[in-house]
Amino acid sequence: MTQLLLIAAAIAVFVLWLSPEARTAVQRRFPRLLTYLGMGALALLVATGRLHWMLALILGGALLTHRLTARLNRLIRGGRSRQAQGYSHLRTNNLALTIDLRSGYIDGTLLRGQLRGRRLSRLTLAELLALRHDYLALDREAAALLTAYLDQAHAGWRGRAAQYADEDTHNELDGASALSPAQAYAMLGLADGAERAEIVAAHRRLMQRLHPDRGGSDYLAARINEAKRRLLGRNR
């Protein structure tokens, strides 16, 4: 049994090492996973006679109580906050991008074309590069968003795909449409009518995850700054 657990742990570590998406998913679900692992460990100890079932019930109850209390606190904070489901949203005619405010994980959905409805995370690198090539001519904002996704999900893609890496992306903001108030709120992951302190806090949180100095995107950072200016100017 111990050998099987060690092998399973080694496989899990290997998968996490290979996949940034898997690491992000584990981070996002870590409290729940910890609860499940704790309950499983208690059950194993009881089954092997190493722990009395009464003590296991007490410890299991403590784990569940801690989990439920943490969830209740999050719900209370969520009720007081105007954050919209913990995600930042930015949309063009061709692509809708989402950013998880807790982890900074980026994904998106294609809105037009033969791959309409597909998630970026479900596409191959070759498909993503072909899309980016098309967007550079048709929708530079979508190309910029897709570049941000590639930089996070496929680190080193420029070196592995030299034929695409030299394409002009330095003027991605040229001609970009100004954010409306609704778009600015969505960009910061806020509901309409958020207060100044919430806008500042949301901006700071996103910049901590997506600032170019931390491996983020120049384009996304510029749009986040624009959203903050738009909303703070509107609330004066």
C-alpha positions, 0 to 999 in steps of 0.5 A: 500500500505504501509503495502504491501511494509513493508511486501515485505521489511521484506521478502527481509531482511529475504531472504538476512539473510538466503542466502549468495548467495542472499546477494552477488547478491544484492551487485553486483547489488546494483547500478542498484537496487537503480536506479530501486527503485528510479524510482519506488518511483518517479512513486508512488509519482506521482501516489498518487499526492504527487509529481508533474510530472515535478519534477519527470521527472527532478529527474528521469533524474538525476538518469538515468544520474548518472547511465549512467555516472557511467557505462560509467566510468566503461567502460572507466576504463575497456578499460584501464585495462587488467582485464578479465571480472572481474573474476578469473579462476582456472581449473583442469581436473574435475572442473572449479572454478570462483571467482568474483573479486568485491565480492569474491563470488566463484562458479564453473562448473563440467567438468566430470562425471554424473553431468557434466555441473552443477554449484556448486551453483545448487548442494545440500550439500550432492552432494557436499560432495560426489563429494569432497570425490571422488575428494580426491582420484582422483583429489586433486586440485579439492578437494581443490577448492571444499573445498574452495567453501564449506567453503564459501557457506556452513559455518559449513559444517564440523560440519554438516557432521562429516563423511567427515570433518576428511578426510585429506586435509592438503596436498592439494598442494602436487603434485599440478601442477605448474601454466602456465603463461596463468593459472597464468593470469587467476588466477589473472583475468588478460589478457595476457601481464598485466603489473607489477602494474596490477599484484600486484594490482590484487594479493592484491585485491584477497588476501583481499577477500580470505585470510585465516585470513578473512575466505578465503582458504589456498589453494586459497591463496597459488595459488594466491601467486604462480600466482603472483610469476610466473608472476613477475618472468616472467616479470623481 
